[in-house]
Every structure is written in structure tokens, then in C-alpha cells.
Amino acid sequence: MKIEEYLTKQGIAFEKHEHPPAYTAQEVAAEEHVSGNLMAKSVVVQAGESFAMCVLPASYKLDMAKVGKALKAKKVRLADEQELAKLFPDSEVGAEPPFGNLYDLPTLVDEHLTTDKKIVCQAGSHRQAIKLDFAAYQKLVKPKIADIAVHL
């Protein structure tokens, strides 16, 4: 699996967990027995002519006006399932890992996700999750930290 291989090659410590199929970030958080604040969900948007990955806690939702401001784009919309399938050929649609750098996507991380030492994320499958240090994630992905989400 691409993410596990990548983390191993980079020397990053992580825990891999198998769980029953879960299709939303909040469901994954429940299966993993973690707060939705620790669960990093990936949401891909099209901003102007290009795509970008937004990573936010499962207990939050994107604020498209804030995303547009952070990406300096007048028009922002969610990517559809066909676009996701093309952008992430090695992942199940809806289980995209938050490593935009591996898919040539600029990555924004909501500032609320930076407050905890660990994050949990999907690993490209609706049945697998990875737990790792946020600092290690930040070092690898080099995301732009911004206020892009609001609490549900």
C-alpha cells in the first residue's frame, strides 16, 4: 500500500489498524475509538482550474469561503467521485489519505487539527486507518496551515 510504504521508507513510526468498513470520517473515528477531533479527514476541492487537498478534523466541516481565501481562488467546489477516482487511483473513493504531496496536490490543514500530538487517518481503504504523530505528518507533507473549517 502506497502510504505504508512511503511512511516506512521515510522512517516514520506509525500504527496500522484494521477495522470493519467505515465510510465517513466520524465512523472511522468511532471504529478507532478516537475523538473526531483527532481523525484527519481529506476533502478534495477544485479551486480555479486546479485541485487541492483540505485536511480537517472529522468533527468539522469545510467553510468554502475560507478555503477560497486560503487558496486565493474565487471559485471553489468539492471534487466529484469521478475526479477522486482519477486523482487517487490507488485508493477507494472516499478513503483518500491526507498526503496530498504524494498526488501532486497542494495541501491545506485546518488549524484545529494541529492542536493534538497524534492524528488518525484513512490509508486509502474503508477498512484501514493509520495513527501517527502530527509533527511527522507535517514534516512530510509540508501543508499550509489555515483556518478553513467550522465545528459541526
N, C-alpha and C positions, 0 to 999 in steps of 0.2 A: 504494500500500500504506500502510495506516494508520501503522505505526511509522516508516517512512522519511519520510513527510510530516510527522509530528509532530517528529521529530528535526531535520529541515531548518527547519521553522518556528521551532523553539526555538534555532536557531543552533548545534546540537551537531555537532561533527565525528564522523563515523563511516565505517567501511568496510563496504561490502556485498559479500558473496561468494556466488557460485552454486556449488553442489556437487551430486554425484549424490544421489538420495534417501537420506536417513538418518532412521531412526525412533526412535533413542534418543539421549540427550544424549552418551553415550560415542561413538556412531557419528558424530555431528556433530563432536565434538572430533577424532576421527581424520581425518575428511574435511577439516577446517580446519587440521590439523597443529598442534593446540594441546593442552596438558595438560588432563586432565579437571578439574583444579583451577581453570582459567580459564573453563571452559564453564559458564555460568549456566543451570541448568535450572529450569523453572517447574513447580511441583506445586500444584494447587488442592485445598484441603480445605474441608469443611464443618465449622464449629465452632459448635456450638449450632444456631441457625436460619439463620446467615449463612455466606457463603463468604469465603475469604481465599486469597491467593496466597503461596506459600512459594517462595523463590528460593535455590538452593543449588548448590554445585559438582557437576558430573556425577559426580565420584568419591566422592560422599557419598550417604547416604540419610536421609530424614526419620526423626526419632525422634518418634513421635506423642505420647508423654508430654510431651516438651519443647515441642512445638507447642501442646498443650493448655494448658500452664503459661503460655507466652508470650501466648496469646490469651485467657487466663482462661476457658477452656471445659472443662467436664467431659467432654464427648463430642466426639471429633474423628474424622472419617473422610475418605478420599480421595473426591474428586468422581468421578462416573462419566462415561462418554463422552457420554451424552445431555446431562448438565448442562454439560459443557465446550462442547458444540456451541451451547448456548443462551447461555452466558456470553461466548463468543468467536465471534460469527457471521462475523467476517472472517478467521478463522484455520482452518487444517487442525487437526483434533483431534490432540492430541499435539505440536503445534508452537506452542503458545501463547507469545507473547513475554512477558518478565518485567516488563511495565509495567502492574501492577495498577491504577495511578492512572487509566489510560485506560478501565478497565472498572468503575470504582467499587468496586474490591476493596482492602481493606487489604492491605498487602504486608509480609511479613517476609523479611528477608535473613539467611541464616546468616552468622555472624561469620567463618567460614573464607573466604568469598568476598571479604571486604574487604581481604585481605592483598596483593592484586595491583593494579597500576595499571589494567590493561585487563581487560575481560571480553568474552566472545563469547556470543551468544545467538541463539536461533532468532527469525526475523522473521515468524512466522505461517505458514510453509511448511516442508515437509520438505526443500526444495531451496535455501533461502536462510538465511544467517546474517549477523549484524551484529557488528562489533567496535567497541567504544567505551570511553572512559575510565570507570572505575568512579565517579570523583568526579562526572562529568557525569550518569551514571545516578542516583546517589544524590541529586543536586540536583533532578532532575526528578521522581523517583518518591517521594522522602521516605519510604523504608521504615523500619520498625522493625528495628534490628539485634539479633539474638538468637542464642543457642546452640540451634539447632533440628535439627541433623543430626549423624550419626556417619559416620566414614570407612568405606567398603566394605571 
